[in-house]
């Protein structure tokens, strides 16, 4: 229940007291916040950040590295590697089947004989990030924990083709790589 | 079997309290399936002997022992009460599945049978949700049984369908069960690989992913495939096939049941026949004097050539791979003599259950006879060219590898005679003659073939043709229009209607739509089985039960770059 959470302010119905009926105290309370934030820009307590030069919250360095404090944010995908640096994906095509946006395209191929531990891997693994709706069904469908959604969201490109990620790009899709660089002056 | 059923006595019995009629001597499973009551089973198949080793079809019967019995080997007696869905029976079924899954690796995500796997389906329908098994699973070998079949022992449930197929259908007997109990597996005898002409059928019969077709393995998943009911163009048998494609490329061909034609089977050569459509030697661009040009430019040149020549001076050459519609168009638009080239005979094979793989490798030799009547290998065309009576030859060569014309005819064609060539392959004729158009392979075109027993069957386009290929029907009709033959463009069905009107002796009474999935016999054909007798009632498909069910559905192409677009239905009846 909402009442069990201390930080949640319950929206009470309008009361019957004089102060409630004239609304002025409530208006003043709101104005107080506005004025606080207004002078906050002077005292270096910004309500906004200079995105993309800095991360959107003034958080720790590690969190800034991924640009967002919430590790559960569903951003771009990464193909997970195993201990030997090979992709964990076995090209079962279940993510492709689960994808409601039809943005995943995989072509399987047999693994090299020296691999031994699995029979196939993806020859082609492409995700069309423009079509993707970042629902995370692929992550959920994956039986091998081979695809994950990272909190990476800072991904502007200058062409549509760049938004179709191939296997190599997905394997190296490190969320830390999106630390926005301050433009050189 | 169906011919004798009317003479057999009928026996009343009940399944779960509902009354049904069995035929005398029929087993519970057969009677249930014939009446539309599905009892799960693995090892039973209508074409094979009863093995009774999967124990999946357990039912309780009264009169009968207190234990459950296998429905596939229990003969129905008068007034028998079959209990196929009580808690007692379902518990027995659940127990059987538990045993079957005890050593099963559960590697469905990487198993190519997933999606058409009976073990997967029955586990979902009848199995337990959790496993009580905590021991280490046994490891059985994984190896190639032959050039085509890959075996994964861990997935095998030892139903022995493949073993019985090799013993009872092909009669080659390569497979056997080695060892016993949980360390048993299917294997070949030393030095004798599984390489009979029908070896691919063992993978189709396998209800789990133990035997897989290595030709198709690791390429795609079955739920992505879109099936098109067509006919194999590999030989004169005309096996009914399901051409399964994804992303506009054929991934595999599986047989469809048609009792008088191919029973449940098809040969390995036929399974590979779709590769003829993706060779490098294919012609995929129109040519004008050997140079690649746009289709329209080539068509204009062809029309000039065609309309400048009197019809009596135009001959045609074709192959045993042309559909009846193409043959009819060729015959209609030309008045000169015609010639047909046939592919040389190949290997023949006959199974013990009467499926005949024809030595004649031309899918439409009987159609040539039915449409064109008496036509030679091009002798009259040669004489016409040599005597100057023939000025233009329309060559319609859809034979994979290119037609192998007689030497005399080749010499004559190399002369001054003009030619309009529609060719599947980039042959010397296409490269040297005036106009050439790319032709279609049987997996890309619509039409009809007549098989060796005179059964008229439809081929359906499963994938689109490469490049700017318009196909034989389109080009021939364009040519015919310049001579006033075809006022408007006709589909294959429209041409067939004209063919049926023009040749009522053979094609009278037949309609293109009426051919359905299993075809109809021509008048006077050797095989006169009506369409409703072509399939047995067992709901036992050539591949597996689940695939058979999927054949009936429309598989949807799911791909962002599919030229057909998402959800497009193509090639269905």
Contacts between the chains, C-beta under 8 A, distances in Angstrom:
chain1	res1	chain2	res2	distance
A	90	B	109	6.4
A	90	B	110	4.9
A	91	B	110	7.9
A	91	B	218	7.5
A	92	B	109	3.7
A	92	B	110	5.7
A	92	B	114	8.0
A	92	B	221	7.6
A	93	B	220	7.3
A	93	B	221	4.7
A	93	B	224	7.1
A	94	B	109	6.2
A	96	B	224	7.8
A	96	B	558	7.6
A	97	B	221	7.3
A	97	B	223	6.4
A	97	B	224	7.7
A	97	B	558	8.0
A	102	B	558	5.8
A	102	B	559	7.1
A	102	B	560	5.4
A	102	B	566	6.5
A	103	B	560	6.8
A	105	B	559	6.9
A	105	B	560	6.6
A	105	B	561	7.5
A	107	B	219	8.0
A	108	B	218	4.9
A	108	B	219	6.5
A	108	B	220	7.3
A	109	B	218	6.4
A	110	B	217	7.8
A	110	B	218	5.1
A	118	B	110	6.8
A	119	B	110	5.8
A	119	B	218	6.9
A	120	B	110	6.3
A	120	B	218	4.5
A	128	B	560	6.2
A	131	B	560	6.7
A	143	B	109	4.4
A	144	B	109	7.2
